[in-house]
Amino acid sequence: GEDEESAGDFASTMFSSLGGFGADPTSLWKPSSPGQTKNSGMETMAKSLLKKLSQKIQNESTQESISQYLRSTTSGQILSLATMAGIPIDKSQSERLARYANG
């Protein structure tokens, strides 16, 4: 529904704002030198993503965007995000979280 789309839009916006990983994002899955494993590429990608995410979260405008998003979060969005994260919560819990987030 609309809540799921909003949650997806927010996540998409956050990750796209982190920037790319270069001209060829698939290069992260390819060994860069003989003998290097594909796992090393995934590890490099994960480290890079976490570093960029940490830097972005420290940005004041990002913190304000997150705060604005949380203040308008609905119970449905929380249920959707929890489902995507594999966290089992029921409707009453999501309603309590939404009330808390909305102030």
Long-range contacts (C-beta under 8 A, 24 or more apart in sequence): 1-76, 2-76, 3-74, 3-75, 3-76, 3-77, 3-79, 3-80, 4-76, 4-77, 4-80, 6-74, 6-77, 7-77, 7-80, 7-81, 7-84, 10-69, 14-56, 17-56, 17-62, 18-49, 18-52, 18-53, 18-56, 19-52, 21-45, 21-48, 70-101, 71-101, 71-102, 71-103, 72-102, 73-97, 73-98, 73-101, 73-102, 74-98
